[in-house]
């Protein structure tokens, strides 16, 4: 059974009032439209039971509505699950906004290391949900058809934009390979998250993965920026 965490990064990773509001305890009055109320219930059930065991019956019970009411707002189970994944996969937005705000401040290395630490934790929340979604052709096709499969790519686009801002300020070399720095950093973040989820509390972590998260982020960034600074 695949279980999400308590969705701490999901709640922290989006704009205030979005996923955090959706994940709120619906036993208290919430000024949410019914669609968002159901979507929030779906996210909580997925977190508690795992994606593969999240049934529409359980989601309806969590939302406090009849199971049939779900289909007044979502065409089918595929659309409901796809919308939930689309919301979660955009959860790196706030960290990216903070990275933009840091352009020209501190050092590029410090800014990227801070972002990378957050990104690893985000991917640890996202990956358990991504596996079942990628393995479900109907949900995956819905995400692609509706343009909601691009959430993870937002990280690459945003990171390249930030690096360009720093290059324009002369804090990266004029020939710095921005797309590949971004891809290398995000890949390292995903790798660390995947390895941690798969190995758990392994007594023999692989070389490079045996450092604490902050140190890991710092060293990855240092390596990627070698020869890229002015």
PyMOL CGO cylinders between C-alpha atoms (Angstrom):
from pymol import cmd
from pymol.cgo import CYLINDER

trace = [
    CYLINDER, 0.00, 0.00, 0.00, 1.39, 3.36, -1.00, 0.3, 1, 1, 1, 1, 1, 1,
    CYLINDER, 1.39, 3.36, -1.00, 0.97, 6.01, 1.68, 0.3, 1, 1, 1, 1, 1, 1,
    CYLINDER, 0.97, 6.01, 1.68, 1.57, 9.73, 1.46, 0.3, 1, 1, 1, 1, 1, 1,
    CYLINDER, 1.57, 9.73, 1.46, 2.97, 11.57, 4.44, 0.3, 1, 1, 1, 1, 1, 1,
    CYLINDER, 2.97, 11.57, 4.44, 0.95, 14.07, 6.37, 0.3, 1, 1, 1, 1, 1, 1,
    CYLINDER, 0.95, 14.07, 6.37, 1.18, 16.35, 3.33, 0.3, 1, 1, 1, 1, 1, 1,
    CYLINDER, 1.18, 16.35, 3.33, 3.25, 18.93, 5.17, 0.3, 1, 1, 1, 1, 1, 1,
    CYLINDER, 3.25, 18.93, 5.17, 5.05, 19.96, 1.99, 0.3, 1, 1, 1, 1, 1, 1,
    CYLINDER, 5.05, 19.96, 1.99, 1.89, 19.79, -0.03, 0.3, 1, 1, 1, 1, 1, 1,
    CYLINDER, 1.89, 19.79, -0.03, 0.37, 22.34, 2.29, 0.3, 1, 1, 1, 1, 1, 1,
    CYLINDER, 0.37, 22.34, 2.29, 3.49, 24.48, 2.45, 0.3, 1, 1, 1, 1, 1, 1,
    CYLINDER, 3.49, 24.48, 2.45, 4.35, 24.24, -1.22, 0.3, 1, 1, 1, 1, 1, 1,
    CYLINDER, 4.35, 24.24, -1.22, 1.45, 26.16, -2.77, 0.3, 1, 1, 1, 1, 1, 1,
    CYLINDER, 1.45, 26.16, -2.77, 0.02, 29.61, -2.46, 0.3, 1, 1, 1, 1, 1, 1,
    CYLINDER, 0.02, 29.61, -2.46, -1.80, 30.28, 0.80, 0.3, 1, 1, 1, 1, 1, 1,
    CYLINDER, -1.80, 30.28, 0.80, -5.49, 29.47, 0.41, 0.3, 1, 1, 1, 1, 1, 1,
    CYLINDER, -5.49, 29.47, 0.41, -4.94, 26.75, -2.19, 0.3, 1, 1, 1, 1, 1, 1,
    CYLINDER, -4.94, 26.75, -2.19, -3.82, 23.27, -1.13, 0.3, 1, 1, 1, 1, 1, 1,
    CYLINDER, -3.82, 23.27, -1.13, -3.50, 24.24, 2.53, 0.3, 1, 1, 1, 1, 1, 1,
    CYLINDER, -3.50, 24.24, 2.53, -7.13, 25.27, 2.51, 0.3, 1, 1, 1, 1, 1, 1,
    CYLINDER, -7.13, 25.27, 2.51, -8.14, 22.15, 0.61, 0.3, 1, 1, 1, 1, 1, 1,
    CYLINDER, -8.14, 22.15, 0.61, -6.43, 19.92, 3.16, 0.3, 1, 1, 1, 1, 1, 1,
    CYLINDER, -6.43, 19.92, 3.16, -8.12, 21.65, 6.13, 0.3, 1, 1, 1, 1, 1, 1,
    CYLINDER, -8.12, 21.65, 6.13, -10.33, 19.66, 8.47, 0.3, 1, 1, 1, 1, 1, 1,
    CYLINDER, -10.33, 19.66, 8.47, -13.77, 19.79, 6.91, 0.3, 1, 1, 1, 1, 1, 1,
    CYLINDER, -13.77, 19.79, 6.91, -15.49, 19.08, 10.25, 0.3, 1, 1, 1, 1, 1, 1,
    CYLINDER, -15.49, 19.08, 10.25, -15.20, 22.85, 10.77, 0.3, 1, 1, 1, 1, 1, 1,
    CYLINDER, -15.20, 22.85, 10.77, -17.12, 25.27, 8.53, 0.3, 1, 1, 1, 1, 1, 1,
    CYLINDER, -17.12, 25.27, 8.53, -15.05, 26.07, 5.47, 0.3, 1, 1, 1, 1, 1, 1,
    CYLINDER, -15.05, 26.07, 5.47, -15.87, 28.76, 2.91, 0.3, 1, 1, 1, 1, 1, 1,
    CYLINDER, -15.87, 28.76, 2.91, -14.95, 26.43, 0.06, 0.3, 1, 1, 1, 1, 1, 1,
    CYLINDER, -14.95, 26.43, 0.06, -17.00, 25.71, -3.07, 0.3, 1, 1, 1, 1, 1, 1,
    CYLINDER, -17.00, 25.71, -3.07, -18.14, 22.11, -3.25, 0.3, 1, 1, 1, 1, 1, 1,
    CYLINDER, -18.14, 22.11, -3.25, -15.61, 21.13, -5.93, 0.3, 1, 1, 1, 1, 1, 1,
    CYLINDER, -15.61, 21.13, -5.93, -12.70, 22.32, -3.79, 0.3, 1, 1, 1, 1, 1, 1,
    CYLINDER, -12.70, 22.32, -3.79, -14.24, 20.65, -0.74, 0.3, 1, 1, 1, 1, 1, 1,
    CYLINDER, -14.24, 20.65, -0.74, -14.34, 17.31, -2.56, 0.3, 1, 1, 1, 1, 1, 1,
    CYLINDER, -14.34, 17.31, -2.56, -10.83, 17.79, -3.92, 0.3, 1, 1, 1, 1, 1, 1,
    CYLINDER, -10.83, 17.79, -3.92, -9.54, 18.48, -0.40, 0.3, 1, 1, 1, 1, 1, 1,
    CYLINDER, -9.54, 18.48, -0.40, -11.27, 15.35, 0.86, 0.3, 1, 1, 1, 1, 1, 1,
    CYLINDER, -11.27, 15.35, 0.86, -9.63, 13.33, -1.92, 0.3, 1, 1, 1, 1, 1, 1,
    CYLINDER, -9.63, 13.33, -1.92, -6.19, 14.60, -0.91, 0.3, 1, 1, 1, 1, 1, 1,
    CYLINDER, -6.19, 14.60, -0.91, -6.77, 13.71, 2.73, 0.3, 1, 1, 1, 1, 1, 1,
    CYLINDER, -6.77, 13.71, 2.73, -8.03, 10.22, 1.92, 0.3, 1, 1, 1, 1, 1, 1,
    CYLINDER, -8.03, 10.22, 1.92, -5.03, 9.63, -0.37, 0.3, 1, 1, 1, 1, 1, 1,
    CYLINDER, -5.03, 9.63, -0.37, -2.74, 10.75, 2.44, 0.3, 1, 1, 1, 1, 1, 1,
    CYLINDER, -2.74, 10.75, 2.44, -4.38, 8.44, 4.96, 0.3, 1, 1, 1, 1, 1, 1,
    CYLINDER, -4.38, 8.44, 4.96, -4.99, 5.34, 2.83, 0.3, 1, 1, 1, 1, 1, 1,
    CYLINDER, -4.99, 5.34, 2.83, -2.65, 5.62, -0.11, 0.3, 1, 1, 1, 1, 1, 1,
    CYLINDER, -2.65, 5.62, -0.11, -3.68, 6.37, -3.67, 0.3, 1, 1, 1, 1, 1, 1,
    CYLINDER, -3.68, 6.37, -3.67, -4.51, 2.81, -4.66, 0.3, 1, 1, 1, 1, 1, 1,
    CYLINDER, -4.51, 2.81, -4.66, -6.88, 2.41, -1.69, 0.3, 1, 1, 1, 1, 1, 1,
    CYLINDER, -6.88, 2.41, -1.69, -8.60, 5.78, -1.99, 0.3, 1, 1, 1, 1, 1, 1,
    CYLINDER, -8.60, 5.78, -1.99, -12.16, 4.96, -3.03, 0.3, 1, 1, 1, 1, 1, 1,
    CYLINDER, -12.16, 4.96, -3.03, -14.82, 7.39, -4.15, 0.3, 1, 1, 1, 1, 1, 1,
    CYLINDER, -14.82, 7.39, -4.15, -17.00, 6.12, -1.30, 0.3, 1, 1, 1, 1, 1, 1,
    CYLINDER, -17.00, 6.12, -1.30, -14.33, 7.07, 1.26, 0.3, 1, 1, 1, 1, 1, 1,
    CYLINDER, -14.33, 7.07, 1.26, -13.78, 10.44, -0.41, 0.3, 1, 1, 1, 1, 1, 1,
    CYLINDER, -13.78, 10.44, -0.41, -17.50, 11.21, -0.35, 0.3, 1, 1, 1, 1, 1, 1,
    CYLINDER, -17.50, 11.21, -0.35, -17.70, 10.26, 3.33, 0.3, 1, 1, 1, 1, 1, 1,
    CYLINDER, -17.70, 10.26, 3.33, -14.72, 12.50, 4.12, 0.3, 1, 1, 1, 1, 1, 1,
    CYLINDER, -14.72, 12.50, 4.12, -16.32, 15.39, 2.21, 0.3, 1, 1, 1, 1, 1, 1,
    CYLINDER, -16.32, 15.39, 2.21, -19.66, 14.84, 3.93, 0.3, 1, 1, 1, 1, 1, 1,
    CYLINDER, -19.66, 14.84, 3.93, -21.57, 14.30, 0.69, 0.3, 1, 1, 1, 1, 1, 1,
    CYLINDER, -21.57, 14.30, 0.69, -23.18, 11.40, -1.10, 0.3, 1, 1, 1, 1, 1, 1,
    CYLINDER, -23.18, 11.40, -1.10, -21.03, 9.39, -3.46, 0.3, 1, 1, 1, 1, 1, 1,
    CYLINDER, -21.03, 9.39, -3.46, -23.25, 10.44, -6.36, 0.3, 1, 1, 1, 1, 1, 1,
    CYLINDER, -23.25, 10.44, -6.36, -22.59, 14.10, -5.56, 0.3, 1, 1, 1, 1, 1, 1,
    CYLINDER, -22.59, 14.10, -5.56, -18.97, 13.66, -6.62, 0.3, 1, 1, 1, 1, 1, 1,
    CYLINDER, -18.97, 13.66, -6.62, -20.08, 13.29, -10.20, 0.3, 1, 1, 1, 1, 1, 1,
    CYLINDER, -20.08, 13.29, -10.20, -21.83, 16.63, -10.19, 0.3, 1, 1, 1, 1, 1, 1,
    CYLINDER, -21.83, 16.63, -10.19, -18.36, 18.18, -10.01, 0.3, 1, 1, 1, 1, 1, 1,
    CYLINDER, -18.36, 18.18, -10.01, -16.06, 15.58, -11.60, 0.3, 1, 1, 1, 1, 1, 1,
    CYLINDER, -16.06, 15.58, -11.60, -16.99, 13.63, -14.70, 0.3, 1, 1, 1, 1, 1, 1,
    CYLINDER, -16.99, 13.63, -14.70, -15.59, 10.40, -13.29, 0.3, 1, 1, 1, 1, 1, 1,
    CYLINDER, -15.59, 10.40, -13.29, -13.04, 8.94, -10.87, 0.3, 1, 1, 1, 1, 1, 1,
    CYLINDER, -13.04, 8.94, -10.87, -10.26, 9.57, -13.39, 0.3, 1, 1, 1, 1, 1, 1,
    CYLINDER, -10.26, 9.57, -13.39, -10.97, 13.30, -13.46, 0.3, 1, 1, 1, 1, 1, 1,
    CYLINDER, -10.97, 13.30, -13.46, -11.15, 13.48, -9.65, 0.3, 1, 1, 1, 1, 1, 1,
    CYLINDER, -11.15, 13.48, -9.65, -7.84, 11.69, -9.15, 0.3, 1, 1, 1, 1, 1, 1,
    CYLINDER, -7.84, 11.69, -9.15, -6.21, 13.61, -11.98, 0.3, 1, 1, 1, 1, 1, 1,
    CYLINDER, -6.21, 13.61, -11.98, -7.30, 16.94, -10.52, 0.3, 1, 1, 1, 1, 1, 1,
    CYLINDER, -7.30, 16.94, -10.52, -5.92, 15.94, -7.12, 0.3, 1, 1, 1, 1, 1, 1,
    CYLINDER, -5.92, 15.94, -7.12, -2.56, 14.98, -8.59, 0.3, 1, 1, 1, 1, 1, 1,
    CYLINDER, -2.56, 14.98, -8.59, -2.44, 18.15, -10.66, 0.3, 1, 1, 1, 1, 1, 1,
    CYLINDER, -2.44, 18.15, -10.66, -2.95, 20.21, -7.50, 0.3, 1, 1, 1, 1, 1, 1,
    CYLINDER, -2.95, 20.21, -7.50, -0.21, 18.39, -5.62, 0.3, 1, 1, 1, 1, 1, 1,
    CYLINDER, -0.21, 18.39, -5.62, 2.29, 18.46, -8.48, 0.3, 1, 1, 1, 1, 1, 1,
    CYLINDER, 2.29, 18.46, -8.48, 2.15, 22.26, -8.57, 0.3, 1, 1, 1, 1, 1, 1,
    CYLINDER, 2.15, 22.26, -8.57, 3.20, 22.36, -4.94, 0.3, 1, 1, 1, 1, 1, 1,
    CYLINDER, 3.20, 22.36, -4.94, 6.70, 23.66, -5.52, 0.3, 1, 1, 1, 1, 1, 1,
    CYLINDER, 6.70, 23.66, -5.52, 5.35, 27.07, -6.49, 0.3, 1, 1, 1, 1, 1, 1,
    CYLINDER, 5.35, 27.07, -6.49, 5.94, 28.90, -3.21, 0.3, 1, 1, 1, 1, 1, 1,
    CYLINDER, 5.94, 28.90, -3.21, 9.54, 27.69, -2.94, 0.3, 1, 1, 1, 1, 1, 1,
    CYLINDER, 9.54, 27.69, -2.94, 10.09, 28.93, -6.49, 0.3, 1, 1, 1, 1, 1, 1,
    CYLINDER, 10.09, 28.93, -6.49, 8.59, 32.33, -5.69, 0.3, 1, 1, 1, 1, 1, 1,
    CYLINDER, 8.59, 32.33, -5.69, 10.94, 32.63, -2.73, 0.3, 1, 1, 1, 1, 1, 1,
    CYLINDER, 10.94, 32.63, -2.73, 13.84, 31.73, -5.00, 0.3, 1, 1, 1, 1, 1, 1,
    CYLINDER, 13.84, 31.73, -5.00, 12.88, 34.50, -7.43, 0.3, 1, 1, 1, 1, 1, 1,
    CYLINDER, 12.88, 34.50, -7.43, 12.75, 36.97, -4.55, 0.3, 1, 1, 1, 1, 1, 1,
    CYLINDER, 12.75, 36.97, -4.55, 16.28, 35.98, -3.52, 0.3, 1, 1, 1, 1, 1, 1,
    CYLINDER, 16.28, 35.98, -3.52, 17.83, 36.88, -6.90, 0.3, 1, 1, 1, 1, 1, 1,
    CYLINDER, 17.83, 36.88, -6.90, 20.69, 39.28, -6.28, 0.3, 1, 1, 1, 1, 1, 1,
    CYLINDER, 20.69, 39.28, -6.28, 20.64, 38.59, -2.54, 0.3, 1, 1, 1, 1, 1, 1,
    CYLINDER, 20.64, 38.59, -2.54, 22.98, 36.37, -0.51, 0.3, 1, 1, 1, 1, 1, 1,
    CYLINDER, 22.98, 36.37, -0.51, 24.87, 34.04, -2.82, 0.3, 1, 1, 1, 1, 1, 1,
    CYLINDER, 24.87, 34.04, -2.82, 23.64, 31.93, -5.70, 0.3, 1, 1, 1, 1, 1, 1,
    CYLINDER, 23.64, 31.93, -5.70, 24.94, 28.84, -3.91, 0.3, 1, 1, 1, 1, 1, 1,
    CYLINDER, 24.94, 28.84, -3.91, 23.04, 29.60, -0.72, 0.3, 1, 1, 1, 1, 1, 1,
    CYLINDER, 23.04, 29.60, -0.72, 19.83, 30.37, -2.59, 0.3, 1, 1, 1, 1, 1, 1,
    CYLINDER, 19.83, 30.37, -2.59, 19.96, 27.18, -4.66, 0.3, 1, 1, 1, 1, 1, 1,
    CYLINDER, 19.96, 27.18, -4.66, 20.88, 25.01, -1.66, 0.3, 1, 1, 1, 1, 1, 1,
    CYLINDER, 20.88, 25.01, -1.66, 17.91, 26.35, 0.29, 0.3, 1, 1, 1, 1, 1, 1,
    CYLINDER, 17.91, 26.35, 0.29, 15.61, 25.67, -2.64, 0.3, 1, 1, 1, 1, 1, 1,
    CYLINDER, 15.61, 25.67, -2.64, 17.05, 22.18, -3.11, 0.3, 1, 1, 1, 1, 1, 1,
    CYLINDER, 17.05, 22.18, -3.11, 16.39, 21.25, 0.52, 0.3, 1, 1, 1, 1, 1, 1,
    CYLINDER, 16.39, 21.25, 0.52, 12.75, 22.22, 0.11, 0.3, 1, 1, 1, 1, 1, 1,
    CYLINDER, 12.75, 22.22, 0.11, 12.53, 20.45, -3.26, 0.3, 1, 1, 1, 1, 1, 1,
    CYLINDER, 12.53, 20.45, -3.26, 13.76, 17.14, -1.82, 0.3, 1, 1, 1, 1, 1, 1,
    CYLINDER, 13.76, 17.14, -1.82, 11.07, 17.25, 0.87, 0.3, 1, 1, 1, 1, 1, 1,
    CYLINDER, 11.07, 17.25, 0.87, 8.47, 18.17, -1.72, 0.3, 1, 1, 1, 1, 1, 1,
    CYLINDER, 8.47, 18.17, -1.72, 9.42, 15.22, -3.92, 0.3, 1, 1, 1, 1, 1, 1,
    CYLINDER, 9.42, 15.22, -3.92, 9.21, 12.92, -0.91, 0.3, 1, 1, 1, 1, 1, 1,
    CYLINDER, 9.21, 12.92, -0.91, 5.56, 13.93, -0.68, 0.3, 1, 1, 1, 1, 1, 1,
    CYLINDER, 5.56, 13.93, -0.68, 4.91, 13.83, -4.43, 0.3, 1, 1, 1, 1, 1, 1,
    CYLINDER, 4.91, 13.83, -4.43, 6.59, 10.60, -5.50, 0.3, 1, 1, 1, 1, 1, 1,
    CYLINDER, 6.59, 10.60, -5.50, 4.34, 8.16, -3.60, 0.3, 1, 1, 1, 1, 1, 1,
    CYLINDER, 4.34, 8.16, -3.60, 1.37, 9.68, -5.40, 0.3, 1, 1, 1, 1, 1, 1,
    CYLINDER, 1.37, 9.68, -5.40, 3.12, 9.92, -8.76, 0.3, 1, 1, 1, 1, 1, 1,
    CYLINDER, 3.12, 9.92, -8.76, 3.76, 6.18, -9.03, 0.3, 1, 1, 1, 1, 1, 1,
    CYLINDER, 3.76, 6.18, -9.03, 0.12, 5.06, -9.10, 0.3, 1, 1, 1, 1, 1, 1,
    CYLINDER, 0.12, 5.06, -9.10, -0.83, 7.98, -11.34, 0.3, 1, 1, 1, 1, 1, 1,
    CYLINDER, -0.83, 7.98, -11.34, 1.86, 7.15, -13.90, 0.3, 1, 1, 1, 1, 1, 1,
    CYLINDER, 1.86, 7.15, -13.90, 0.70, 3.54, -13.80, 0.3, 1, 1, 1, 1, 1, 1,
    CYLINDER, 0.70, 3.54, -13.80, -2.93, 4.49, -14.49, 0.3, 1, 1, 1, 1, 1, 1,
    CYLINDER, -2.93, 4.49, -14.49, -3.30, 5.14, -18.24, 0.3, 1, 1, 1, 1, 1, 1,
    CYLINDER, -3.30, 5.14, -18.24, -6.70, 6.82, -17.84, 0.3, 1, 1, 1, 1, 1, 1,
    CYLINDER, -6.70, 6.82, -17.84, -5.56, 9.30, -15.20, 0.3, 1, 1, 1, 1, 1, 1,
    CYLINDER, -5.56, 9.30, -15.20, -2.32, 10.00, -17.05, 0.3, 1, 1, 1, 1, 1, 1,
    CYLINDER, -2.32, 10.00, -17.05, -4.18, 10.58, -20.34, 0.3, 1, 1, 1, 1, 1, 1,
    CYLINDER, -4.18, 10.58, -20.34, -6.57, 12.97, -18.57, 0.3, 1, 1, 1, 1, 1, 1,
    CYLINDER, -6.57, 12.97, -18.57, -3.68, 14.97, -17.11, 0.3, 1, 1, 1, 1, 1, 1,
    CYLINDER, -3.68, 14.97, -17.11, -2.02, 15.21, -20.52, 0.3, 1, 1, 1, 1, 1, 1,
    CYLINDER, -2.02, 15.21, -20.52, -5.23, 16.06, -22.35, 0.3, 1, 1, 1, 1, 1, 1,
    CYLINDER, -5.23, 16.06, -22.35, -6.20, 18.83, -19.94, 0.3, 1, 1, 1, 1, 1, 1,
    CYLINDER, -6.20, 18.83, -19.94, -2.72, 20.31, -19.76, 0.3, 1, 1, 1, 1, 1, 1,
    CYLINDER, -2.72, 20.31, -19.76, -2.30, 19.47, -16.07, 0.3, 1, 1, 1, 1, 1, 1,
    CYLINDER, -2.30, 19.47, -16.07, 0.63, 17.12, -16.48, 0.3, 1, 1, 1, 1, 1, 1,
    CYLINDER, 0.63, 17.12, -16.48, 3.09, 19.98, -16.66, 0.3, 1, 1, 1, 1, 1, 1,
    CYLINDER, 3.09, 19.98, -16.66, 3.33, 20.64, -12.93, 0.3, 1, 1, 1, 1, 1, 1,
    CYLINDER, 3.33, 20.64, -12.93, 6.75, 19.01, -12.44, 0.3, 1, 1, 1, 1, 1, 1,
    CYLINDER, 6.75, 19.01, -12.44, 8.07, 20.84, -15.52, 0.3, 1, 1, 1, 1, 1, 1,
    CYLINDER, 8.07, 20.84, -15.52, 7.24, 24.12, -13.79, 0.3, 1, 1, 1, 1, 1, 1,
    CYLINDER, 7.24, 24.12, -13.79, 10.24, 23.50, -11.56, 0.3, 1, 1, 1, 1, 1, 1,
    CYLINDER, 10.24, 23.50, -11.56, 12.58, 23.30, -14.55, 0.3, 1, 1, 1, 1, 1, 1,
    CYLINDER, 12.58, 23.30, -14.55, 11.12, 26.40, -16.22, 0.3, 1, 1, 1, 1, 1, 1,
    CYLINDER, 11.12, 26.40, -16.22, 11.18, 28.39, -13.00, 0.3, 1, 1, 1, 1, 1, 1,
    CYLINDER, 11.18, 28.39, -13.00, 14.70, 27.35, -12.09, 0.3, 1, 1, 1, 1, 1, 1,
    CYLINDER, 14.70, 27.35, -12.09, 16.03, 28.35, -15.51, 0.3, 1, 1, 1, 1, 1, 1,
    CYLINDER, 16.03, 28.35, -15.51, 14.30, 31.70, -15.09, 0.3, 1, 1, 1, 1, 1, 1,
    CYLINDER, 14.30, 31.70, -15.09, 15.95, 32.26, -11.69, 0.3, 1, 1, 1, 1, 1, 1,
    CYLINDER, 15.95, 32.26, -11.69, 19.37, 31.31, -13.04, 0.3, 1, 1, 1, 1, 1, 1,
    CYLINDER, 19.37, 31.31, -13.04, 18.86, 33.75, -15.91, 0.3, 1, 1, 1, 1, 1, 1,
    CYLINDER, 18.86, 33.75, -15.91, 18.10, 36.50, -13.41, 0.3, 1, 1, 1, 1, 1, 1,
    CYLINDER, 18.10, 36.50, -13.41, 21.37, 35.76, -11.63, 0.3, 1, 1, 1, 1, 1, 1,
    CYLINDER, 21.37, 35.76, -11.63, 23.30, 35.63, -14.90, 0.3, 1, 1, 1, 1, 1, 1,
    CYLINDER, 23.30, 35.63, -14.90, 21.89, 39.01, -15.88, 0.3, 1, 1, 1, 1, 1, 1,
    CYLINDER, 21.89, 39.01, -15.88, 23.24, 40.36, -12.59, 0.3, 1, 1, 1, 1, 1, 1,
    CYLINDER, 23.24, 40.36, -12.59, 26.68, 38.98, -13.37, 0.3, 1, 1, 1, 1, 1, 1,
    CYLINDER, 26.68, 38.98, -13.37, 26.47, 36.37, -10.60, 0.3, 1, 1, 1, 1, 1, 1,
    CYLINDER, 26.47, 36.37, -10.60, 26.75, 33.48, -13.08, 0.3, 1, 1, 1, 1, 1, 1,
    CYLINDER, 26.75, 33.48, -13.08, 29.12, 33.27, -16.01, 0.3, 1, 1, 1, 1, 1, 1,
    CYLINDER, 29.12, 33.27, -16.01, 27.83, 34.47, -19.40, 0.3, 1, 1, 1, 1, 1, 1,
    CYLINDER, 27.83, 34.47, -19.40, 28.21, 30.95, -20.83, 0.3, 1, 1, 1, 1, 1, 1,
    CYLINDER, 28.21, 30.95, -20.83, 26.58, 29.16, -17.90, 0.3, 1, 1, 1, 1, 1, 1,
    CYLINDER, 26.58, 29.16, -17.90, 24.46, 26.24, -19.13, 0.3, 1, 1, 1, 1, 1, 1,
    CYLINDER, 24.46, 26.24, -19.13, 21.26, 27.23, -17.35, 0.3, 1, 1, 1, 1, 1, 1,
    CYLINDER, 21.26, 27.23, -17.35, 18.90, 24.44, -18.52, 0.3, 1, 1, 1, 1, 1, 1,
    CYLINDER, 18.90, 24.44, -18.52, 21.40, 21.76, -17.56, 0.3, 1, 1, 1, 1, 1, 1,
    CYLINDER, 21.40, 21.76, -17.56, 22.21, 23.27, -14.18, 0.3, 1, 1, 1, 1, 1, 1,
    CYLINDER, 22.21, 23.27, -14.18, 18.47, 23.27, -13.50, 0.3, 1, 1, 1, 1, 1, 1,
    CYLINDER, 18.47, 23.27, -13.50, 18.00, 19.72, -14.74, 0.3, 1, 1, 1, 1, 1, 1,
    CYLINDER, 18.00, 19.72, -14.74, 20.97, 18.49, -12.71, 0.3, 1, 1, 1, 1, 1, 1,
    CYLINDER, 20.97, 18.49, -12.71, 19.70, 20.10, -9.52, 0.3, 1, 1, 1, 1, 1, 1,
    CYLINDER, 19.70, 20.10, -9.52, 16.13, 18.86, -9.85, 0.3, 1, 1, 1, 1, 1, 1,
    CYLINDER, 16.13, 18.86, -9.85, 17.36, 15.41, -10.81, 0.3, 1, 1, 1, 1, 1, 1,
    CYLINDER, 17.36, 15.41, -10.81, 19.57, 15.27, -7.72, 0.3, 1, 1, 1, 1, 1, 1,
    CYLINDER, 19.57, 15.27, -7.72, 16.61, 16.34, -5.56, 0.3, 1, 1, 1, 1, 1, 1,
    CYLINDER, 16.61, 16.34, -5.56, 14.36, 13.67, -7.02, 0.3, 1, 1, 1, 1, 1, 1,
    CYLINDER, 14.36, 13.67, -7.02, 17.08, 11.04, -6.66, 0.3, 1, 1, 1, 1, 1, 1,
    CYLINDER, 17.08, 11.04, -6.66, 17.60, 11.84, -2.98, 0.3, 1, 1, 1, 1, 1, 1,
    CYLINDER, 17.60, 11.84, -2.98, 13.85, 11.72, -2.34, 0.3, 1, 1, 1, 1, 1, 1,
    CYLINDER, 13.85, 11.72, -2.34, 13.40, 8.45, -4.22, 0.3, 1, 1, 1, 1, 1, 1,
    CYLINDER, 13.40, 8.45, -4.22, 16.34, 6.79, -2.48, 0.3, 1, 1, 1, 1, 1, 1,
    CYLINDER, 16.34, 6.79, -2.48, 15.06, 7.87, 0.94, 0.3, 1, 1, 1, 1, 1, 1,
    CYLINDER, 15.06, 7.87, 0.94, 11.57, 6.55, 0.24, 0.3, 1, 1, 1, 1, 1, 1,
    CYLINDER, 11.57, 6.55, 0.24, 12.84, 3.24, -1.12, 0.3, 1, 1, 1, 1, 1, 1,
    CYLINDER, 12.84, 3.24, -1.12, 15.59, 2.51, 1.40, 0.3, 1, 1, 1, 1, 1, 1,
    CYLINDER, 15.59, 2.51, 1.40, 13.93, 3.93, 4.49, 0.3, 1, 1, 1, 1, 1, 1,
    CYLINDER, 13.93, 3.93, 4.49, 16.25, 3.96, 7.48, 0.3, 1, 1, 1, 1, 1, 1,
    CYLINDER, 16.25, 3.96, 7.48, 18.97, 2.01, 5.72, 0.3, 1, 1, 1, 1, 1, 1,
    CYLINDER, 18.97, 2.01, 5.72, 22.06, 1.31, 7.82, 0.3, 1, 1, 1, 1, 1, 1,
    CYLINDER, 22.06, 1.31, 7.82, 24.24, 1.53, 4.70, 0.3, 1, 1, 1, 1, 1, 1,
    CYLINDER, 24.24, 1.53, 4.70, 23.21, 4.51, 2.58, 0.3, 1, 1, 1, 1, 1, 1,
    CYLINDER, 23.21, 4.51, 2.58, 24.95, 4.93, -0.73, 0.3, 1, 1, 1, 1, 1, 1,
    CYLINDER, 24.95, 4.93, -0.73, 27.95, 7.28, -0.95, 0.3, 1, 1, 1, 1, 1, 1,
    CYLINDER, 27.95, 7.28, -0.95, 26.76, 10.85, -1.22, 0.3, 1, 1, 1, 1, 1, 1,
    CYLINDER, 26.76, 10.85, -1.22, 23.41, 9.96, 0.31, 0.3, 1, 1, 1, 1, 1, 1,
    CYLINDER, 23.41, 9.96, 0.31, 24.95, 9.43, 3.73, 0.3, 1, 1, 1, 1, 1, 1,
    CYLINDER, 24.95, 9.43, 3.73, 25.09, 13.16, 4.49, 0.3, 1, 1, 1, 1, 1, 1,
    CYLINDER, 25.09, 13.16, 4.49, 22.27, 15.13, 6.10, 0.3, 1, 1, 1, 1, 1, 1,
    CYLINDER, 22.27, 15.13, 6.10, 19.89, 16.87, 3.72, 0.3, 1, 1, 1, 1, 1, 1,
    CYLINDER, 19.89, 16.87, 3.72, 21.28, 20.39, 4.09, 0.3, 1, 1, 1, 1, 1, 1,
    CYLINDER, 21.28, 20.39, 4.09, 24.83, 19.19, 3.45, 0.3, 1, 1, 1, 1, 1, 1,
    CYLINDER, 24.83, 19.19, 3.45, 23.67, 17.11, 0.50, 0.3, 1, 1, 1, 1, 1, 1,
    CYLINDER, 23.67, 17.11, 0.50, 21.96, 20.14, -1.06, 0.3, 1, 1, 1, 1, 1, 1,
    CYLINDER, 21.96, 20.14, -1.06, 25.01, 22.33, -0.50, 0.3, 1, 1, 1, 1, 1, 1,
    CYLINDER, 25.01, 22.33, -0.50, 27.43, 19.86, -2.08, 0.3, 1, 1, 1, 1, 1, 1,
    CYLINDER, 27.43, 19.86, -2.08, 25.21, 19.18, -5.08, 0.3, 1, 1, 1, 1, 1, 1,
    CYLINDER, 25.21, 19.18, -5.08, 24.91, 22.91, -5.74, 0.3, 1, 1, 1, 1, 1, 1,
    CYLINDER, 24.91, 22.91, -5.74, 28.67, 23.42, -5.33, 0.3, 1, 1, 1, 1, 1, 1,
    CYLINDER, 28.67, 23.42, -5.33, 29.34, 20.66, -7.86, 0.3, 1, 1, 1, 1, 1, 1,
    CYLINDER, 29.34, 20.66, -7.86, 26.83, 21.99, -10.39, 0.3, 1, 1, 1, 1, 1, 1,
    CYLINDER, 26.83, 21.99, -10.39, 28.15, 25.55, -10.15, 0.3, 1, 1, 1, 1, 1, 1,
    CYLINDER, 28.15, 25.55, -10.15, 31.80, 24.57, -10.64, 0.3, 1, 1, 1, 1, 1, 1,
    CYLINDER, 31.80, 24.57, -10.64, 33.04, 26.54, -13.67, 0.3, 1, 1, 1, 1, 1, 1,
    CYLINDER, 33.04, 26.54, -13.67, 29.64, 28.27, -13.98, 0.3, 1, 1, 1, 1, 1, 1,
    CYLINDER, 29.64, 28.27, -13.98, 30.45, 31.27, -11.81, 0.3, 1, 1, 1, 1, 1, 1,
    CYLINDER, 30.45, 31.27, -11.81, 31.93, 34.45, -13.29, 0.3, 1, 1, 1, 1, 1, 1,
]
cmd.load_cgo(trace, "trace")
